[in-house]
């Protein structure tokens, strides 16, 4: 027993040292990540004076636009010409990798075109203040980013000033309130790292609530219901139909049922728009084989 106690005392400092080294490595990696992030180029340079547009009408125009992702030789989009009038409801369909999501990312300013131009309300997006642009666009990406923290924090990220009433309105529209109202912690529910405590459909509900929170004029949804079941999707459609009104809606989807929200349909294939017109006409031409999708 005495030998055991002696060996335990001798190993104690070594155990503490091992834990200290582990914490040191974690701190070093974290510091390197922060330093790398701080050296990344800024979206808006100090010498630039972008145009301030606190409210947008929702007109979008692509003019002979080409776009490549960094370090990619093949163009993601080629010679895109597209006019979206304020208040139009447009569905965008096409095979995976055809360029649908690239259109959305350009509109919110995540990337800049290589050639041609992208106009919002008649002004090149590179002239607009990126914060004003995104304030006016409700964007739901395919890859939803949630962070460790409460559900409320994830809903109001970037808009901490929003009153609870608006948070509840957006949550009810997006379907968040359906699963939150039954949880004892409510909006203080911890979502976990990357939202691991929520299902895929619930994460999409949260992303939709974020997009609707500030009542933006432009709604840009990229596969917003891909992880939802049919019942959840149908409820969401009914709620959205009641609020989209005069808003501009661009809906990227693989689900034909979601197209009931749109009046105009665009088909994208290999980075090009191969069909654009009234939804019924385009769907009929597609069924008859008059539109060839590779």
Protein Blocks (a to p, Z undefined) as FASTA:
>chain_A
ZZmmmmmmmmmmmmmmmmmmmmmmmmmmmmmmmmmmmmpccfbdfkbccdddfbcfhiac
dehiacddehiabdfbghiacdddehiacddeddehilmmmmmmmmnopaccfbdcddee
hiafklpcfklmmmmpccddfbdcddeddfklmmmgoilmbcfklmmmmmmmnommmmmm
mpmnlmmpcebjhhlmpcfklmmmmmmmmmmmnopabdcdehkllmpcfklmmmmmmmmm
mmnmmaccddddfbfklmmmpmbdcddeehiafbdcdfklmmmmmmnopaccZZ
